[in-house]
Amino acid sequence: MILNSIDPTSRLVVQTVLRHGPIARVGVAQRTGLSSGSMTRLTTPLVAAGILKEQRPVPAKQLGRPALPLVVVDDAARFVGVKVIPGELHAVVAGLAGHVRDTDVRSADTTTLESTAEAIARVVEDFADHEPNAVGVALAAAVDPLGEVRASPLLGWENGNLAALVTEACGLPCKAANDVDALTLAEHWVGHGRRTHNFAVITVGAGVGGGAVIADELLVGHQGSTGMVGEAWTTWGQKFHDVLADEPLRAAASQAAGREVALAELRFIDDPAVSAVLDRAATALGELVVLAKQFWGPEKILLTGEGIVHFESRMDMVRRVVVDRRFEDIDPPEIVVAEQDFHAWARGAAALATRLSLEY
């Protein structure tokens, strides 16, 4: 039995164990609405096939047999995830449980959808020894649920179906999505948002983006347009992108310092004028967290991206803004900060491929 050949109900069971395991069969039944009596029939062949495995028994809270928690077997499947940036591909191979097994970074012709699909197919070919089940592609663009790229100003593409082109080029099923959506999915399933029902991600780097899970469902929006939070406005009338994104932040710090400031040195400069720029940006980040809480209602928010490093020493300021502006007695969300590289984004793309293989 291979993952792609199991029936839809079994895929539902595997997805539930992936997202919530270790979990007993009775827990799977409760989360899926399947009957408790069907659990043995459904899980026995999955365990025999090496897709699920039983862990050590957990003593029963009441009289009866101890529960045998189920987890997915990471080696049961492999997925290629590719993060596309102009002129470059960052790729990973991840297992069913999301563990990264291999990585790759290479220059590539990303000037068109077609050349990008061909470059991704070469990555997949180089990962052939892993026998991948599917491919996921993440990019800074609005991508609809069918893989149609609707807007990609960073890459400069015309509209087209990238997922279909990749499948044609490499022969494997492919799912393409906005990179922040892909990262949010991965973090919800196997990362910082695991075991939450309502979860959000805010990314800061070359741009400013957001992703959200509400009631365990990833928000995608019309034509993949969810999460363009950088276009929202601070309380003092600037777009969040113009305050938080790498280049505007560096330019503002350079103007304050009276010289050109490199991003790498930004957080180390001992200059009151530069500190004021960073303080203002931290306030903006706090306001963005407040908006995310108001719009999406997450219990936890992950702040990440290559640019989050500039704010690590100012997180108390960010949290203070969130607490000061909370609505009545609603608790502020838990805030988690994680600096991540492009391979984390590629892992998000691999999660897209995982979900594609487990659709039911």
N, C-alpha and C positions, 0 to 999 in steps of 0.2 A: 504494500500500500504506500503510495506517495501522496504528499500533501495536496497536490493539484487534482487528485482523483477521488478524494473523499466527498461524501454527500454533503449538502448544505447544512443539515442538522449537526453533523459531526464537525463541520467548520465552525459553527456557532459555539460548540462545546470547546474546541481548541482555542478560539479567540477569548472566550470567557476565562479559561485557565491561564492564558497568557497575560491577560490584564489584571487578574485578581489572585492568581496563585501565589503561594500554596493555598489550595482551596479544596475542601472535601466535596465529595459528590453531591451531598445534600445542598451545599452552598451553590454549586453549579446549577442544580435544579431550581433553587430559589431565584437566582439571577436571570435565568433564561426562560422560566415559565414551563420548562419541560417537567414531566412527571418524575418523581423520585424513582419509580420502578423502572424507568427507561435508562437510568444512568449506567447501570452495570452493562446493559446491552450496548450502549453507545461507547463507553470508555474502554471496555475490554479489548476490542480490536485496535483502538488507538494506542493503548499501552503495548500491545503485542507488536505493533508496527514501529515502535520506538518514537512515536510522536509525543506521547505523554508518558510520564513515569510517576510511580507512587513513592512518596517519602515515608519516613519512619512514622509509625502510628502515633496519633495524638489521643491521649486518654479521653474517653467520653465524659461529658459533664453529667450525664445520667447513666443509669444502668444500660448496658449493651456493649456491642463490639466497638473498639476504638476506631476513630476515623483514620483513613489513609489519605492524607492530602495529596493532591495532584499538582504537578508542575509540567510545563512544556520542556521538551528536549531541544536544546539549542542546535544540536547537530542534525535535527530532523529536516531542516531546509536551509537554503542559503539565498540571500537576496543582495543584489547589487544596488547601491544608492549612489547617485551622482549629483553633486552640487555644481551648477554652471555659473561661472562668472566670466566677464569678457576676456577671451583669450586663454581660458584655463578651466580645467575640470579637476575637481576633488572627488575622489571615489572611495567607497568602502565596500567590503563584503561583510554582511551581518548575518548571524544565525536567527533562528526562529524566536529566541528569547531576547534578541537585540544586541547580543555581544558581538563586537567588531572583531573579525577574524583576519582581515587583510585591508590594506589601504593603498592608494595610488594618487599621485598628483602629476599632472602633465599639461604642457601647453597644447592648445587645440584651436582650430579654426572655428570660431563661434559667430562668424559674421552673418550666417543665415541659419534658419531652422534646419535645412537639409544638411549643411556641413556639420552642424552640431550633432544631429542624429547619427551621422556617420562616425564622428569622433567617439560618441558614446558607445556605438557598436564595437569599436576597436577596444575600448576599455572592457566591455563584456567578454569579448574574445580572449583578452589577456587573463581574465578571471575564470576561464573555462574549466580549469581543474577543480574549481569549487562547485561545479554543476549548479549554477543558480537557477532558481525557480522563476524569478521575475525581476524586473528592473523598476526602480523609482528614480524620478528626476525632479530636483528642486531648483527653482530659479526665482530671481527677483522680478516677478511679473504677475499680472492677473491671469490666472489659468482657470477655465471653467471645469466642471466635474468630468467632462468628456475628454479633457486634455488639450482643448483649444486655447492657444495663447492669445489673449485679448489685448493686452497692453504690456509692452516690455521696453520702456524708454532706456533703461540701462544697457540692454543688449541691442536695441535698435532694430528689432525684427518686425516684419509684417505679420499679420495674423495667420495662424496655421496650427495644425494639430501635431504637436511635437511627440506626444505619446504614440500616435499611429505611425509616425515616421521612424521612431526608434524600434517599434515592433517589426516594421517592415525591414529595417536594416539588420536586426540581430535575431529575429525569430522568437523572441520571448515576450510575454505580456508586459506592458509598461503602464505605469501611472505617473503623470506629471502634475505638479501642483506648485503653488506659491511656496517659496522657501520657508517663510515664517509659519505657514499652515503645516508644512511637513515637520518642522521642528516641534511645533506644538503637539502634533499627533504623537511623535516619538516620546516626548517628555511625559505626555499623559499616560501612554501605555507602559513604558519601561523606565521612565526617568523621574524627575522631581515631582511630577504631577500624578504619579501612580497612586491609586486608591483614593483619588479625589473624584468628585462628580462634577464640580465646577472649577475650572482652572484657566489661567490666562498666562500668556507670555508677552513680554515687551522686549524688543531687541533694539540695541543702539549700536551703530557702527557707521558704515557708509550711508545708510539711511536709518529711518526709525519706523519700526513695524510692530504689529500686534497680532496675536492669534488667541482664540478662545475656544474652550470646550464648555458647553452648557448641557447639564443633564446627560453627561457622558457622550455627547455628540459634538464633533468638530464643526464649528461654524465656517461655512465657505462663502455664502453670499451670492448674489446675482453675478454671474460671469466671473466668479472667483475674486470678487472685489472687497472682501472683508479684510479688515486689519490695516487700512491705510491711515493709521493714527498720526503719522507724521504731518498730515495735512490739517489736523485739528490745531486749535489756537490756545496759547497760554492766556492767563488772565490779564497780561499786560500787552496782548495784541501781536505776538509773534507766533509763527508756526512752530510746532515742536521740532520739526526737521531743522529749522533755521537756528535753533538753540542747542540741540543735542547731537546732531549728526557730526561726523568727524571733521569734515572740511569747514563748515560754518563755525564749529567750536574752535578749531585751530586758528581760523582767520580772526575771530573775536579776541582770542588770547594774544595773537600777534599784534593786533592793533593796541591792545592794552599794554603790552610789554614794550612797544615801540621798536620791535624787531621781528623777524620771521621766527616763529616757534614751531618746532617739529612735534607731531603727535606723541612720539615716544617720550619726549621730555616734559609733556604738559603737566603731569601730576607731580613732578619733582621740582618745579620752579618755585622759588621762594620770593614771590612778588605779590604785594597786596592787590595790585590791579588785576593780575591774572587770577588770583584767588577769588576775587569778586565775580569774575566771569564764570568760574567753575561753581561758585555758590549759587549764582543765578540759574545755571544749567541744572544743578541738583534740585533746586526748587521746581523747575519745569518738570523734571523727572517725577518728583512727588506729585505734581498736578496731574501728570499723565496716569500715574497709578490710581489716583482718585477717580479720574474719568473711567478707567477700566473697571474699577469697582462699581461705579454708578451704572455703567452700561451693561456689564456682563455678570456682575455679582459673584466673582470667583472667591473660593475659600483660600486659595493660594495663588500668588503671582510670581512667576520667574522673571527676573531681570537678567538679561544675558546679551550676547553679541560681543564683537571685538572691541567696541567702544565702552563697554560697561566698566572697564578697568579704571577709567578716569574718575569714577564716582565711588569707588570702593571705600575711600576714606571719608566720604560724605554721606554714607547711608543713614546715619543718625538724623541728618538734615532731611533726607527724603522721607524717612519714617515719621518725622515730626509733622511734616506737611500733611501726610496721610491721616494722622491722628487728629490734627487740628481741624481738618475739613471733613471728617466723617459725618455721615448723616444720622442724626439723633442717636439712638442706642445700638445701631448696627455695628458689629465688631469690624475693625479694619482687617483686611486680608493678611495672611502670613506672607511675608516677602522673603524670597530666596534669591540670592545673587550667585551667578556662576559664569565665570569667564570661559568661553568656548571658542575653539578654532573651527576652520571650515570643515573638518572631518565630522564635527558634531552636526553640521548642517547636512552633510552627506548621509549620516546615520538617520536623520529625519527622512531623507529620500528613501532609504532602505525600508523605513517603517511604512511608507506609502505602498511599496511592493508587497510587504507583509500583509497589509490590510487587503490589498487587491486579491491575494491568494486565499484569504480567509473570508471573503465576502460570502454572505449566505442569503 
